[in-house]
């Protein structure tokens, strides 16, 4: 599932980024109608458009709704538009519905309520739950600017293990291990606590399970089992910025999900490999 948020507010944008990325929904952002139509052209999988009504400027919001509706007709696409509002009267709401609005979101709604409302609305409109995927960011270890170090202690012999992240998603990460260590330092299914790495100069701490390990290739894949709310926000911001640059991959989320992290629906059938 992919959505786009039209807003000039960093607070609103970040709320969407922090709410949806950990749950396997890709978020794009723009702050004006012209850029919105370009986003819709570039990303044909966008299905929901959230329009933030700034300073009660409903005329502008209605104009954006009309443009989205016309674009969807000419492109033969199904695109649902919603308004984010502080206060709205029945007359404006009726005009919004006439212009294709399918829902209304209060600007002070919590992240959990926002996600649940979007999910239920999607299922009502489409007749099935959306396909959700974790965005996976891949790195080139040979590029010094993309080398992100990682360290953790072996749960087997307590040796400090270090490496470089190959790719990362909200499901987990793939690591190229470096240095000397015995083969028995890791094994599949062991639990690792206090994994440490940095994203955008901010420390991230995580717990994870080893889901793949190849000693000869110095490789392991880790599935996150815990990220704090703060660390989830760091990761969501990092992924959002990289998505804006393009060139990312995605992994499907399992249909039967386990609540292994603080945010719900935050597991993946594989790590970020």
Secondary structure, 3 states (H helix, E strand, C coil): CEEEEECCCHHHHHHHHHHHHHHCCEEEEECCHHHHHHHHHHCCCEEEEEEECHHHCHHHHHHHHHHHHHHHHHHCCCCEEEEEECCCCHHHHHHHHHCCEEEEEECCCCHHHHHHHHHHHHHHHHCCCCCCEEEEEECCCCCHHHCCEEEEECCCCCCEEEEEEEEECCCEEEEEEECCCCHHHCCCCCEEEEEEEEECCEEEEEEEEEEEEECCCCEEEEEEEEECHHHHHHHHHHHHHHHHHCCCEEEECCCCCCCCCCCCCCCCCCCCC
